[in-house]
Amino acid sequence: MTPSSPTFGDIRRFLKIDGWRELPPQERGGSRQRHVFFEKVLADGHVLRAKVSHADPKSPTPGRWRQIARHELEAEPDAFWECLRSGEPVPRPAPTEEIQYEHPAWVLRILSRSLHLSDAEISALDPVEAEARARTHWEQR
């Protein structure tokens, strides 16, 4: 049986096994160090970001853990625990077709996840127009 919530140390161990990169403070902005920030770029260009508390022995509440698993790690809890047991990264589906974009990963994330543009719509945008649309959306938030 697995616990309802992992410790922050378990989450940090998962991130290491799954191939995430720890972001240094100067790369993420700000000087406060309340959390450690991580990033992983998937094969399709999708960028995952997570933050983990320094309090390794503590655990998030079960509800918060489900949110972390779903929105930050993008891994099912069962896959998370299997990763910790096996020491193998979480299997994520490979892209079915190779789409080459001229856009940075952060622009792709905004265009696809926030603006809900299709691959065809994103491909039709030139790099300057794509970044302008992403920045406009970001500034409106």
Buried (B, 14 or more C-beta within 10 A) or exposed (E): EEEEBBBBBBBBBBBEBBEBEBBEEEEBEEEEEEBBBBBBEBEBBBBBBBBBBEEEEEBBEEEEBBEBBEEBBBBEBEBBBBBBEEEEBBEBEEEEEEEEBEBBBEBBBBBBEEEEBEBEEBBEBEEEEBBEBBEEEEEEE
